[in-house]
Amino acid sequence: MRFVLLLRLGELDVEILLSLFDSPDVFTRISAIQILKNCIAVNQSIVEKSILGCPMGLQKLVDVLRDNREEVRNEMLLLLRSLLAGNQEICKFIAFQDGYDILIAILRKESGTIARDCLHIIYNMVANSVLTLKLFSQRPFLLAIIDVLSVSDIVSASSAEPSPRPHVAPRR
């Protein structure tokens, strides 16, 4: 079934799916995202090319990522996690459309699986493009991530002077 759907999937079909992202209905947005995720599972390159070929296609992804409804946003995180695995153009677009800021804001509010998805997306954005790595390093994103993960406490504890060893009386 997936294979048949993908064979017929073209830019026009992806554009229709992306237009559903504008719907105020939660279930319509989630369903459109899930259909794209299923298509990616079958053939990622076709979906990537189709999204890149749609006017405002990438912008719609960013807009949905900003959705305040957790169900929609979380589905988009899963979609982006798949899309950003190896496509530099999508990574660049997301990064330059405040993607790092959006993801770090989500990290500040969430934990567990959602936080891991955000970190995985950030990793893919940094790892797949020198340009996005430079953007990441020019802003205080790393410090924000360290702050969110409370790693700063671990770092400061490990850089403190070692505590003196307790005195042990020699055996007689």
FIDO-246174 format. One record per residue (C-alpha): residue number from 1; residue in one letter; x, y, z. Coordinates in steps of 0.2 Angstrom, whole numbers. Example, Ala and Ser with C-alpha at 12.3 -4.5 7.8 and 13.67 -1.06 7.14 Angstrom:
2
{finu 1 dose a X 62 Y -22 Z 39}
{finu 2 dose s X 68 Y -5 Z 36}
//
This chain:
172
{finu 1 dose m X 0 Y 0 Z 0}
{finu 2 dose r X 14 Y 12 Z 5}
{finu 3 dose f X 23 Y 8 Z -11}
{finu 4 dose v X 8 Y 12 Z -22}
{finu 5 dose l X 5 Y 28 Z -13}
{finu 6 dose l X 23 Y 33 Z -16}
{finu 7 dose l X 23 Y 29 Z -34}
{finu 8 dose r X 10 Y 42 Z -37}
{finu 9 dose l X 17 Y 55 Z -25}
{finu 10 dose g X 23 Y 70 Z -34}
{finu 11 dose e X 26 Y 88 Z -31}
{finu 12 dose l X 8 Y 92 Z -33}
{finu 13 dose d X 3 Y 79 Z -20}
{finu 14 dose v X 16 Y 85 Z -8}
{finu 15 dose e X 10 Y 102 Z -10}
{finu 16 dose i X -8 Y 97 Z -6}
{finu 17 dose l X -2 Y 88 Z 10}
{finu 18 dose l X 8 Y 104 Z 15}
{finu 19 dose s X -7 Y 114 Z 12}
{finu 20 dose l X -16 Y 104 Z 25}
{finu 21 dose f X -3 Y 111 Z 37}
{finu 22 dose d X -13 Y 127 Z 36}
{finu 23 dose s X -28 Y 119 Z 43}
{finu 24 dose p X -33 Y 124 Z 61}
{finu 25 dose d X -39 Y 107 Z 64}
{finu 26 dose v X -27 Y 97 Z 75}
{finu 27 dose f X -31 Y 80 Z 67}
{finu 28 dose t X -29 Y 86 Z 49}
{finu 29 dose r X -12 Y 93 Z 53}
{finu 30 dose i X -7 Y 77 Z 62}
{finu 31 dose s X -13 Y 66 Z 48}
{finu 32 dose a X -4 Y 76 Z 34}
{finu 33 dose i X 12 Y 75 Z 44}
{finu 34 dose q X 10 Y 56 Z 47}
{finu 35 dose i X 7 Y 53 Z 29}
{finu 36 dose l X 23 Y 62 Z 25}
{finu 37 dose k X 32 Y 52 Z 38}
{finu 38 dose n X 26 Y 36 Z 30}
{finu 39 dose c X 31 Y 42 Z 13}
{finu 40 dose i X 49 Y 46 Z 20}
{finu 41 dose a X 50 Y 28 Z 27}
{finu 42 dose v X 47 Y 21 Z 9}
{finu 43 dose n X 58 Y 33 Z -1}
{finu 44 dose q X 65 Y 48 Z 8}
{finu 45 dose s X 74 Y 56 Z -8}
{finu 46 dose i X 57 Y 58 Z -17}
{finu 47 dose v X 49 Y 66 Z -2}
{finu 48 dose e X 64 Y 78 Z 0}
{finu 49 dose k X 64 Y 83 Z -18}
{finu 50 dose s X 46 Y 86 Z -18}
{finu 51 dose i X 46 Y 97 Z -2}
{finu 52 dose l X 61 Y 107 Z -9}
{finu 53 dose g X 51 Y 109 Z -25}
{finu 54 dose c X 35 Y 116 Z -17}
{finu 55 dose p X 34 Y 135 Z -15}
{finu 56 dose m X 34 Y 139 Z 4}
{finu 57 dose g X 35 Y 120 Z 7}
{finu 58 dose l X 50 Y 122 Z 20}
{finu 59 dose q X 42 Y 137 Z 28}
{finu 60 dose k X 26 Y 127 Z 31}
{finu 61 dose l X 37 Y 114 Z 41}
{finu 62 dose v X 44 Y 128 Z 52}
{finu 63 dose d X 27 Y 136 Z 54}
{finu 64 dose v X 20 Y 119 Z 61}
{finu 65 dose l X 35 Y 117 Z 72}
{finu 66 dose r X 30 Y 133 Z 80}
{finu 67 dose d X 12 Y 126 Z 84}
{finu 68 dose n X 8 Y 128 Z 102}
{finu 69 dose r X -2 Y 112 Z 102}
{finu 70 dose e X 10 Y 98 Z 108}
{finu 71 dose e X 2 Y 84 Z 98}
{finu 72 dose v X 5 Y 94 Z 81}
{finu 73 dose r X 23 Y 100 Z 87}
{finu 74 dose n X 28 Y 83 Z 92}
{finu 75 dose e X 23 Y 74 Z 76}
{finu 76 dose m X 33 Y 88 Z 67}
{finu 77 dose l X 48 Y 84 Z 77}
{finu 78 dose l X 47 Y 66 Z 71}
{finu 79 dose l X 45 Y 71 Z 53}
{finu 80 dose l X 60 Y 83 Z 54}
{finu 81 dose r X 70 Y 70 Z 63}
{finu 82 dose s X 68 Y 60 Z 47}
{finu 83 dose l X 70 Y 74 Z 35}
{finu 84 dose l X 86 Y 81 Z 42}
{finu 85 dose a X 95 Y 65 Z 43}
{finu 86 dose g X 105 Y 69 Z 27}
{finu 87 dose n X 98 Y 84 Z 18}
{finu 88 dose q X 109 Y 99 Z 19}
{finu 89 dose e X 97 Y 111 Z 10}
{finu 90 dose i X 83 Y 107 Z 22}
{finu 91 dose c X 95 Y 108 Z 37}
{finu 92 dose k X 101 Y 125 Z 31}
{finu 93 dose f X 83 Y 132 Z 28}
{finu 94 dose i X 77 Y 126 Z 46}
{finu 95 dose a X 93 Y 133 Z 54}
{finu 96 dose f X 91 Y 150 Z 45}
{finu 97 dose q X 73 Y 151 Z 50}
{finu 98 dose d X 76 Y 152 Z 68}
{finu 99 dose g X 76 Y 133 Z 69}
{finu 100 dose y X 89 Y 132 Z 83}
{finu 101 dose d X 79 Y 145 Z 93}
{finu 102 dose i X 63 Y 135 Z 91}
{finu 103 dose l X 71 Y 119 Z 96}
{finu 104 dose i X 80 Y 126 Z 111}
{finu 105 dose a X 63 Y 134 Z 117}
{finu 106 dose i X 55 Y 117 Z 116}
{finu 107 dose l X 70 Y 109 Z 125}
{finu 108 dose r X 67 Y 122 Z 139}
{finu 109 dose k X 49 Y 116 Z 141}
{finu 110 dose e X 50 Y 98 Z 138}
{finu 111 dose s X 60 Y 83 Z 144}
{finu 112 dose g X 62 Y 64 Z 139}
{finu 113 dose t X 58 Y 59 Z 122}
{finu 114 dose i X 53 Y 76 Z 115}
{finu 115 dose a X 70 Y 83 Z 122}
{finu 116 dose r X 79 Y 69 Z 114}
{finu 117 dose d X 70 Y 72 Z 97}
{finu 118 dose c X 75 Y 91 Z 98}
{finu 119 dose l X 93 Y 86 Z 102}
{finu 120 dose h X 94 Y 74 Z 88}
{finu 121 dose i X 87 Y 87 Z 76}
{finu 122 dose i X 100 Y 99 Z 81}
{finu 123 dose y X 114 Y 86 Z 80}
{finu 124 dose n X 108 Y 83 Z 62}
{finu 125 dose m X 108 Y 101 Z 57}
{finu 126 dose v X 125 Y 103 Z 64}
{finu 127 dose a X 133 Y 87 Z 57}
{finu 128 dose n X 126 Y 89 Z 39}
{finu 129 dose s X 131 Y 106 Z 35}
{finu 130 dose v X 147 Y 117 Z 38}
{finu 131 dose l X 136 Y 132 Z 36}
{finu 132 dose t X 123 Y 127 Z 49}
{finu 133 dose l X 138 Y 122 Z 61}
{finu 134 dose k X 145 Y 140 Z 59}
{finu 135 dose l X 128 Y 147 Z 63}
{finu 136 dose f X 127 Y 136 Z 78}
{finu 137 dose s X 144 Y 141 Z 84}
{finu 138 dose q X 141 Y 160 Z 82}
{finu 139 dose r X 126 Y 161 Z 93}
{finu 140 dose p X 125 Y 155 Z 111}
{finu 141 dose f X 116 Y 140 Z 106}
{finu 142 dose l X 128 Y 128 Z 114}
{finu 143 dose l X 127 Y 137 Z 131}
{finu 144 dose a X 108 Y 137 Z 130}
{finu 145 dose i X 108 Y 118 Z 127}
{finu 146 dose i X 121 Y 116 Z 142}
{finu 147 dose d X 109 Y 126 Z 153}
{finu 148 dose v X 94 Y 117 Z 148}
{finu 149 dose l X 102 Y 100 Z 151}
{finu 150 dose s X 109 Y 106 Z 168}
{finu 151 dose v X 126 Y 100 Z 163}
{finu 152 dose s X 134 Y 117 Z 169}
{finu 153 dose d X 132 Y 109 Z 187}
{finu 154 dose i X 142 Y 94 Z 182}
{finu 155 dose v X 155 Y 104 Z 173}
{finu 156 dose s X 157 Y 116 Z 188}
{finu 157 dose a X 158 Y 102 Z 200}
{finu 158 dose s X 171 Y 93 Z 190}
{finu 159 dose s X 182 Y 109 Z 188}
{finu 160 dose a X 182 Y 113 Z 207}
{finu 161 dose e X 197 Y 108 Z 217}
{finu 162 dose p X 197 Y 90 Z 222}
{finu 163 dose s X 191 Y 87 Z 240}
{finu 164 dose p X 205 Y 82 Z 252}
{finu 165 dose r X 206 Y 63 Z 255}
{finu 166 dose p X 201 Y 58 Z 272}
{finu 167 dose h X 215 Y 55 Z 284}
{finu 168 dose v X 217 Y 37 Z 288}
{finu 169 dose a X 227 Y 31 Z 303}
{finu 170 dose p X 241 Y 19 Z 299}
{finu 171 dose r X 239 Y 1 Z 305}
{finu 172 dose r X 249 Y -5 Z 319}
//
